[in-house]
Amino acid sequence: DIQLTQSPSFLSASVGDRVTITCRASRGISSYLAWYQQKPGKAPKLLIYAASTLQSGVPSRFSGSGSGTEFTLTISNLQPEDFATFYCQQLNSYPLTFGGGTKVEIK
Amino acid sequence: QITLEESGPTLVKATQTLTLTCSFSGFSISSSEVGVGWIRQPPGKALEWLALFYLHDDKRYNPSLMSRLTLTKDTSKNQVVLTMTNMDPVDTATYYCARRRQAAGVSTYYFDYWGQGILVTVSS
């Protein structure tokens, strides 16, 4: 199985900050990575797929980059509605796997 | 409008079999570009992929649970059913179904629409 390690697992930030979350794969997954945002009590919401393609309707302050084994999700100009937990997911091979999550809280 | 909704028991006893139904609308799983998957999330923990219907009748299961999982579908009713046998308290989780969509122009896919989830508690 491909393991995904997210870092940090928790971060505290202020509105307006630029935030970067890293997802590392245990072996190369090309660009077959997606990012999701999850708020408490809600289903995950797709933000980015194919490592860097923004899903329709997602604000442009979200961006993704990387390929192979290292990926990043960047949120520029953090907004109050962005405070949530973020997960990466690899779709390169079965079983599909998720990272452990990064919780972004208000400083 | 695309929607998915999970239904089934919210409380099962250990050793029982869980049957969850995903009822969806706004798309068809007869398309080669679309499938339906199941993902679960224990309280306070990360997401775990369970199973996937894709490319018409192909199925994939998480090997760690494969011996306990069965996927079936009723295309006429727009439903996908997940059966999990021999339930244990560690299987307590919110179970989600989600639409798998092939990305345009690239050989990858993603889960773009999710149900609201159903919390299943397994009692000992």
Chai-1 contact restraints between the chains, C-beta under 6 A:
chainA,res_idxA,chainB,res_idxB,connection_type,confidence,min_distance_angstrom,max_distance_angstrom,comment,restraint_id
A,Y32,B,T108,contact,1.0,0.0,6.0,A-B,restraint_1
A,A34,B,Y110,contact,1.0,0.0,6.0,A-B,restraint_2
A,A43,B,Y96,contact,1.0,0.0,6.0,A-B,restraint_3
A,A43,B,W114,contact,1.0,0.0,6.0,A-B,restraint_4
A,A43,B,Q116,contact,1.0,0.0,6.0,A-B,restraint_5
A,A43,B,G117,contact,1.0,0.0,6.0,A-B,restraint_6
A,L46,B,Y110,contact,1.0,0.0,6.0,A-B,restraint_7
A,L46,B,D112,contact,1.0,0.0,6.0,A-B,restraint_8
A,Y49,B,A103,contact,1.0,0.0,6.0,A-B,restraint_9
A,Y49,B,Y110,contact,1.0,0.0,6.0,A-B,restraint_10
A,A50,B,A103,contact,1.0,0.0,6.0,A-B,restraint_11
A,A50,B,V106,contact,1.0,0.0,6.0,A-B,restraint_12
A,A50,B,T108,contact,1.0,0.0,6.0,A-B,restraint_13
A,Y87,B,L47,contact,1.0,0.0,6.0,A-B,restraint_14
A,L91,B,T108,contact,1.0,0.0,6.0,A-B,restraint_15
A,Y94,B,R60,contact,1.0,0.0,6.0,A-B,restraint_16
A,P95,B,N62,contact,1.0,0.0,6.0,A-B,restraint_17
A,P95,B,P63,contact,1.0,0.0,6.0,A-B,restraint_18
A,L96,B,W49,contact,1.0,0.0,6.0,A-B,restraint_19
A,F98,B,A46,contact,1.0,0.0,6.0,A-B,restraint_20
A,F98,B,L47,contact,1.0,0.0,6.0,A-B,restraint_21
A,G100,B,A46,contact,1.0,0.0,6.0,A-B,restraint_22
A,G101,B,A46,contact,1.0,0.0,6.0,A-B,restraint_23
